């Protein structure tokens, strides 16, 4: 959706440049606001080193209700000690003051460079002017303001009809690097005007993340600031949605589609990527083993460099699998590249030709299917290639 | 040592180009020969996908005695099924025939591209001519013939005096990529004319590998062909070395020094590397946790890209540590770059200046010391940076 379209009923947003990022006019401060108290659920990074806004917002989300979310990019407010925690509180307090809402209902999120104190004068000067820009049309600006190395904002909206009218689900995310979510994810904020209880919201978020945001990787590194929030303010449906309800099923499918699209958008905008590759491991004894193998292949620098070079080096896939600490029989493994059988029983398939594999590798997106022939479970992971640009972007992120 | 120097007494070697590698005149077939039966110990890749020569040689080493080792580069003979196993046997048989030694005393090793059948006509034509070139001066040629993406051969020799004369330890290795040994390593062959029992040889190899070859990483990937062999033919000492013996201690120290130098040489020649960085984690509760944390930092693509860019982004080190599944208190962590205190109690150290950190990052080799302040254990891991050249080399290795 473009900036001209409306978000869910009762939500407003804004995004401005307040000077945290050095690039002239680069937006770096976003605000999301619900006209009425919204239910909220959240998942947070499993990284043992947690940024100040994670520590703060995790606690606030436990209250189950929120009115606003203030986010800055360009600085992660991580590894910043006591000052970092005081800065988060100051951001929440000022936001609450200018919006005339309870301080306990303001969530805070940050993303960017680790280890530097926030430029608080700039942020505290920015918040009041940001609040004046709140608008039902401001989601595009907000999505821009949470970007770091992303090349474009990631904003998805879906609508569904209910007997009473229409429900909207809107999501925004930022990704690009340090992407290997562990039960949480990069930054992603999903808003809906559906009415749902907090526990149901939490369960939906957890289930949805498992098969979307937690099944992507760019570089296998996990951020100190990963956060995903799901807010529901009930302004679009007068009665709450409950499991068992027909509307609930449609809502759940729509929500998961939004999450899936955001997750894919993050990988498609992965740092320096020229390819998006879905690695599917099937025929596994259980889905945990399938996922472990798929991630091992999806994160191998040698496999990823071969994708970048369009090099039909399938042996690297076998070698990577062999290190996953999952038992499997190499002599039973089949590997397909977009439907082409390339490896059969662990050796090069008779009918496979290098030219055919190269044809597949030229595509911008393709699938690698690995069949273990050991069971009926499977898992898919979406990954990028490893390019010169990935190195370039990360060799000079700080300076 | 150069090609003009002698190896351990009673050993001979040779290396030739037999046409496996496409580059004109690139050596790709090596032979090592002991004039008398030598005791042998070996360690092999933990990768679940094992190349044919691994399966074969692992069994042969159990006999405890060997006379010769035939090695090819340019083709790993991995994921090659039954034909691969038959090819290894054919290599061992022909080598035994031309040297007039028992077939059960020939070891075989391969390195190179995975998943392609060996060009056996070339190899079988090469072995007889290789055997005619055997010489006490042939170790430089052999070390060249086991190279893949290495930029130079890795050959180390050390001598020690004993009451009876002199003992020599000579080692050669190949590395450069797919380097994250798991209880074994890339290819490394160490020869000595000392006299030792097989069990003692095995114990020495295991202990030495733990703190040398198993403490290095280039890209975190593990090869299907990792193999390290230690051979002792007894020609340099008329009496066997036993633990407790003074000579044994000198021998052990010398052997470990050879292993350490070879391991460091592998990292220094790591694919595309511009930096060599030693990551030390100290103040840990036990060495296992220290090692896990050190490896997590040493393998993070974001940390490695920052090293390449000489970017003083120490936050990435903290973020990488946080994903290691090792309990530690981020607020107690100190980090030093070559003696400069950069992080103190988890935040930027007061006296640290970005300029000072940049000074360290300009060096070709430097140390990062991470102090957890939780105990007295420590571990060090040697790693490389992640450069454009790493991507270039691995984007087109196959073709």
Interface residues (C-beta under 8 A of the other chain):
Chain A: X46 X47 X48 X49 X50 X76 X78 X79 X80 X81 X113 X114 X115 X116 X177 X178 X182 X219 X220 X221 X222 X223 X224 X300 X301 X302 X305 X306 X308 X309 X311 X312 X313 X314 X315 X316 X318 X319 X320 X321 X322 X323 X324 X326 X327 X328 X330 X331 X343 X345 X346 X347 X348 X386 X387 X388 X390 X391 X392 X394 X395 X396 X397 X398 X399
Chain B: X46 X47 X48 X49 X50 X76 X78 X79 X80 X81 X113 X114 X115 X116 X177 X178 X182 X219 X220 X221 X222 X223 X224 X300 X301 X302 X305 X306 X308 X309 X311 X312 X313 X314 X315 X316 X318 X319 X320 X321 X322 X323 X324 X326 X327 X328 X330 X331 X343 X345 X346 X347 X348 X386 X387 X388 X390 X391 X392 X394 X395 X396 X397 X398 X399
